[in-house]
């Protein structure tokens, strides 16, 4: 985990919130929740070194090969 990257992303997120706060006051509650959830996900992903995390194809392959591999071979 890289704390510098995490803190930089946290600062950017705070900056984004400060810039959009006036516009977000008028937005519906669903839009506010979606906005903050997406920002929270981005902040959480900044904790991981994503270049070394496996991609979705390899994860699906590991999940589905034991169950559907037998059917695919026939």
N, CA and C of each residue as an Amber inpcrd file, in Angstrom:
protein
   222
   0.8470000  -1.1720000   0.0000000   0.0000000   0.0000000   0.0000000
   0.8930000   1.2360000   0.0000000   0.5210000   2.1870000  -0.7870000
   1.2810000   3.4230000  -0.8730000   0.4660000   4.5360000  -0.2300000
   0.9610000   5.0250000   0.8890000   0.2310000   6.0500000   1.6290000
   0.2290000   7.3820000   0.8930000   1.2790000   7.6810000   0.1740000
   1.3200000   8.9360000  -0.5710000   0.2200000   9.0080000  -1.6140000
   0.0560000   7.9210000  -2.3600000  -0.9960000   7.8710000  -3.3750000
  -2.3720000   7.9610000  -2.7240000  -2.5320000   7.2610000  -1.6150000
  -3.8150000   7.2890000  -0.9070000  -4.1600000   8.7020000  -0.4440000
  -3.1880000   9.4100000   0.1120000  -3.4440000  10.7720000   0.6000000
  -3.6870000  11.7530000  -0.5480000  -2.9920000  11.5610000  -1.6560000
  -3.2110000  12.4260000  -2.8190000  -4.6300000  12.2290000  -3.3560000
  -5.0560000  10.9610000  -3.4520000  -6.4140000  10.6820000  -3.9310000
  -7.4400000  11.2380000  -2.9430000  -7.1660000  11.1220000  -1.6500000
  -8.0820000  11.6860000  -0.6500000  -8.1890000  13.1990000  -0.8160000
  -7.0800000  13.8600000  -1.0640000  -7.1050000  15.3000000  -1.3000000
  -7.8820000  15.6660000  -2.5460000  -7.7110000  14.8890000  -3.5950000
  -8.4520000  15.1420000  -4.8330000  -9.9460000  14.9560000  -4.6140000
 -10.3080000  13.9230000  -3.8490000 -11.7180000  13.6760000  -3.5740000
 -12.3220000  14.8190000  -2.7650000 -11.5950000  15.3090000  -1.7800000
 -12.0820000  16.4490000  -0.9940000 -12.2360000  17.6700000  -1.8970000
 -11.2880000  17.8740000  -2.7980000 -11.3560000  18.9870000  -3.7360000
 -12.5790000  18.8610000  -4.6500000 -12.8590000  17.6390000  -5.1300000
 -14.0250000  17.4080000  -5.9790000 -15.3100000  17.7050000  -5.2100000
 -15.3660000  17.2510000  -3.9640000 -16.5590000  17.5020000  -3.1520000
 -16.7570000  19.0020000  -2.9310000 -15.6780000  19.7180000  -2.6500000
 -15.7930000  21.1610000  -2.4340000 -16.2520000  21.8880000  -3.6960000
 -15.7790000  21.4320000  -4.8500000 -16.1680000  22.0790000  -6.1060000
 -17.6270000  21.8130000  -6.4730000 -18.1160000  20.6340000  -6.1610000
 -19.4560000  20.2650000  -6.6080000 -20.5180000  20.3850000  -5.5200000
 -20.1500000  20.8380000  -4.3370000 -21.1040000  20.8590000  -3.2220000
 -22.3230000  21.7270000  -3.5090000 -22.1210000  22.9020000  -4.0870000
 -23.2460000  23.7970000  -4.3720000 -24.2240000  23.1740000  -5.3590000
 -23.7030000  22.4980000  -6.3750000 -24.5710000  21.8480000  -7.3600000
 -25.2490000  20.6170000  -6.7720000 -24.5620000  19.9330000  -5.8770000
 -25.1100000  18.7080000  -5.3000000 -26.2240000  18.9940000  -4.3070000
 -26.2840000  20.1860000  -3.7580000 -27.3680000  20.5300000  -2.8290000
 -28.7210000  20.4560000  -3.5210000 -28.7590000  20.7910000  -4.8000000
 -30.0110000  20.8040000  -5.5540000 -30.3580000  19.4340000  -6.1210000
 -29.3990000  18.5330000  -6.1580000 -29.6130000  17.2210000  -6.7730000
 -30.4980000  16.3370000  -5.8940000 -31.1880000  15.3820000  -6.5120000
 -31.9910000  14.4400000  -5.7270000 -31.1060000  13.5700000  -4.8280000
 -31.7180000  12.9570000  -3.8510000 -30.9840000  12.1660000  -2.8740000
 -30.2720000  10.9750000  -3.5260000 -30.8980000  10.3580000  -4.5310000
 -30.2810000   9.2290000  -5.2340000 -28.9800000   9.6520000  -5.9070000
 -29.0000000  10.8120000  -6.5330000 -27.8040000  11.2980000  -7.2120000
 -26.6770000  11.5760000  -6.2190000 -27.0280000  12.1220000  -5.0710000
 -26.0190000  12.3780000  -4.0380000 -25.3860000  11.0760000  -3.5630000
 -26.2370000  10.0850000  -3.2990000 -25.7140000   8.8020000  -2.8430000
 -24.8080000   8.1710000  -3.9000000 -25.2270000   8.1810000  -5.1620000
 -24.4240000   7.6020000  -6.2300000 -23.0820000   8.3250000  -6.3470000
 -23.0950000   9.6350000  -6.2680000 -21.8670000  10.4330000  -6.3560000
 -20.9000000  10.0650000  -5.2400000 -21.3960000  10.0140000  -4.0020000
 -20.5120000   9.7230000  -2.8790000 -20.0670000   8.2640000  -2.8530000
 -20.9030000   7.3520000  -3.3090000 -20.4920000   5.9430000  -3.3640000
 -19.3830000   5.7530000  -4.3880000 -19.5160000   6.3820000  -5.5540000
 -18.4580000   6.2750000  -6.5660000 -17.1530000   6.8830000  -6.0810000
 -17.2270000   8.0050000  -5.3870000 -16.0120000   8.5980000  -4.8310000
 -15.3930000   7.6960000  -3.7650000 -16.2300000   7.0700000  -2.9400000
 -15.7360000   6.1690000  -1.9050000 -15.0760000   4.9350000  -2.5230000
 -15.6450000   4.4060000  -3.6040000 -15.0380000   3.2640000  -4.2900000
 -13.6760000   3.6460000  -4.8560000 -13.5820000   4.8180000  -5.4700000
 -12.2980000   5.2780000  -6.0010000 -11.2700000   5.4390000  -4.8880000
 -11.6990000   5.9570000  -3.7560000 -10.8030000   6.1310000  -2.6220000
 -10.3360000   4.7720000  -2.1020000 -11.2350000   3.8070000  -2.0390000
 -10.8760000   2.4650000  -1.5920000  -9.9280000   1.7730000  -2.5520000
 -10.1570000   1.9450000  -3.8570000  -9.2730000   1.3230000  -4.8440000
  -7.8720000   1.9240000  -4.8280000  -7.7570000   3.1470000  -4.3440000
  -6.4320000   3.7600000  -4.2960000  -5.5450000   3.1040000  -3.2310000
  -6.1280000   2.2880000  -2.3800000  -5.3390000   1.5770000  -1.3700000
  -4.5370000   0.4260000  -1.9660000  -5.0010000  -0.1190000  -3.0830000
  -4.3940000  -1.3100000  -3.6600000  -3.4510000  -0.9510000  -4.7940000
  -2.4440000  -1.7880000  -4.9830000  -1.5400000  -1.6420000  -6.1110000
  -2.1660000  -2.4090000  -7.2750000  -3.0110000  -1.7580000  -8.0390000
  -3.8700000  -2.4280000  -9.0100000  -3.1310000  -3.0100000 -10.1980000
  -1.9010000  -2.6170000 -10.4370000  -1.2050000  -3.1890000 -11.5830000
  -0.8110000  -4.6390000 -11.3350000  -0.8220000  -5.0990000 -10.0940000
  -0.4880000  -6.4780000  -9.7760000  -1.7000000  -7.3210000  -9.4050000
  -2.8920000  -6.7460000  -9.4400000  -4.1090000  -7.4870000  -9.1580000
  -4.5720000  -8.1420000 -10.4590000  -5.0230000  -9.4000000 -10.3510000
  -5.4750000 -10.1100000 -11.5400000  -6.7160000  -9.4550000 -12.1330000
  -6.8480000  -9.5740000 -13.4260000  -7.9810000  -8.9820000 -14.1110000
  -9.2300000  -9.8340000 -14.0170000 -10.3400000  -9.3060000 -14.5050000
 -11.6100000 -10.0240000 -14.4050000 -11.6300000 -11.3220000 -15.2090000
 -10.9120000 -11.3870000 -16.3280000 -10.9140000 -12.6070000 -17.1290000
 -10.2840000 -13.7750000 -16.3810000  -9.1710000 -13.5450000 -15.7230000
  -8.5140000 -14.6350000 -15.0020000  -9.3150000 -15.0540000 -13.7770000
  -9.9980000 -14.1020000 -13.1260000 -10.8380000 -14.4500000 -11.9780000
 -12.0260000 -15.2930000 -12.4370000 -12.6840000 -14.8950000 -13.5360000
 -13.8060000 -15.6840000 -14.0590000 -13.3470000 -17.0690000 -14.5110000
 -12.1740000 -17.1320000 -15.0990000 -11.6450000 -18.4280000 -15.5330000
 -11.4390000 -19.3640000 -14.3390000 -10.8990000 -18.8400000 -13.2420000
 -10.6890000 -19.6610000 -12.0510000 -12.0050000 -20.0890000 -11.4210000
 -13.0140000 -19.2350000 -11.4880000 -14.3150000 -19.5650000 -10.9020000
 -15.0980000 -20.5650000 -11.7490000 -15.0590000 -20.4060000 -13.0530000
 -15.9290000 -21.1770000 -13.9240000 -15.2970000 -22.4420000 -14.4870000
 -13.9930000 -22.5660000 -14.5130000 -13.3460000 -23.7370000 -15.0920000
 -13.7100000 -25.0270000 -14.3600000 -13.7070000 -25.0760000 -13.0260000
 -14.0610000 -26.3470000 -12.3760000 -15.4920000 -26.8050000 -12.6540000
 -16.4270000 -25.9000000 -12.7780000 -17.8220000 -26.2930000 -12.9720000
 -18.1760000 -26.4800000 -14.4400000 -17.8030000 -25.5430000 -15.2640000
 -18.1850000 -25.6040000 -16.6800000 -17.1130000 -26.2110000 -17.5650000
 -15.9420000 -26.4750000 -17.0220000 -14.8550000 -27.0620000 -17.8150000
 -15.2020000 -28.4310000 -18.3560000 -15.9090000 -29.2250000 -17.5660000
 -16.3070000 -30.5650000 -18.0070000 -17.2680000 -30.5010000 -19.1850000
 -18.1890000 -29.5480000 -19.1370000 -19.1600000 -29.4030000 -20.2170000
 -18.5020000 -28.8630000 -21.4910000 -17.5260000 -28.0150000 -21.3220000
 -16.8690000 -27.4130000 -22.4800000 -15.9880000 -28.4170000 -23.2150000
 -15.4320000 -29.4000000 -22.4890000 -14.5650000 -30.3910000 -23.1160000
 -15.3670000 -31.3750000 -23.9740000 -16.6370000 -31.6170000 -23.5870000
 -17.4740000 -32.5620000 -24.3480000 -17.9390000 -31.9300000 -25.5810000
